[in-house]
Amino acid sequence: MDSRRQEHLWKPETVRSTISDVARRAGVSTATVSRVMNRSGRVHPATAERVRSAVQALGYTPHLAARRLMQQRTNAIGLISAEIGGPYYAALLRGIEEVTARERCALLILSISSLNYEDMDMALPLGEHNTDGLLIFTNSLPDDIVTRLHLRGHPMVMLHRTPPSGVAIPHIHVANQSGAYAAVSHLLVAHERRRIVLLRGPDGNEDAFEREQGYHRAHFDCGVEVAPELLVQGDFSEEVAQASITELLRRGVVFDAIFAADDESAYGAVAALRAAGRRLPEDVAIVGFDDVPLSRHLTPALTTVAAPIQAIGRLATELLLDQIQQGTPERLEERKLVLETQLVVRRSCGCTASSSE
């Protein structure tokens, strides 16, 4: 975060700020504040910047019903994600909806892919004004906004992400490192593969980082050196992974196996290998991570690390509703859940029969 944003991070006050407070701090009229907040009418850029700085400094919430909703529930929760789509997201959503349907609670979903930082900082579309609590998926919100919501007492649960430093928010993860370790060790020991490509996940993603740690630890424990040219981007994306494997093949890089940090990138790798005439698993063995439903139906069926995706959605929602109903007691704020993963062995790694380890 740049220094300008750090200077204007909201600090808790005993009294909620009003639009008049913002106007006084910025040296403008309340009508000007309203135009900036609603992006209606023309305001000089320098004036608009003063208003935005005042909004951030005072922690002003731009909605009329905020005070009423502090004592009155909306009977809705929100899910904030970087994007909506893909087999992982579908499974997660099934787990969330299992609980919201049972509890007769509405679910509002926000994809922040079309929003920039300023949009979120000025008026986050989901928050105190229309939800009783939020599920935050991975890195979909900046730390300062998460911290601000927490300081306001808005219930939250984080999925696949550790809360900002010094902020106690319940969070749910899977055993990424041990799962990756099992998958890569299987390739190294059971199939004696020595040149294993790692299709990395996105930079800054905690799951991706931990899975990469498992990849390296498996190599270290087996006494096999990792060649730097085998570490390429997959970004949890079929398209990115396909391009990365295609490029390795074009350059003539030798490899006999692939560990994909998620199943979608494994699909891209399979497409690239088939286009190049490589046989699976005879020429190149491949293992993924997540075990989304499509993986068992590939040819050959994908060996992968099964993550309890639907259970993550279900448990996160139950934990959020517990906070809403019980007022975020300390025992809930301190809670961290790490769900176990399991290696599901199928044909793509070279095994002739399906099993699990």
Buried (B, 14 or more C-beta within 10 A) or exposed (E): EEEEEEEBBBEEEEEBBEBEBBBBBBEBEBEBBBBBBEEEEEBEEEBBBBBBBBBBBBBBBBBEEBEEBEEEEBEBBBBBBBEBEBBBBBBBBEBBBBBBEEEEBEBBBBBBEEBEEEEBBBBBBBBBBBBBBBBBBBBBBBBBBBBBBBEBEBBBBBBBBEBBEEBBBBBBBBBBBBBBBBBBBBBBEBBEBBBBBBBBBBEEBBBBBBBBBBBBBBBEEEEBEBBEEBBBBBBBBBBBBBBBBBEBBEEEBEBBBBBBBBBBBBBBBBBBBEEBEBEBBEEBBBBBBBBBEEBEEBEBBBBBBBBBBBBBBBBBBBBBBBBBEEEBEEEBBEBEBEBEBBBBBBBBBBBEEEEEE
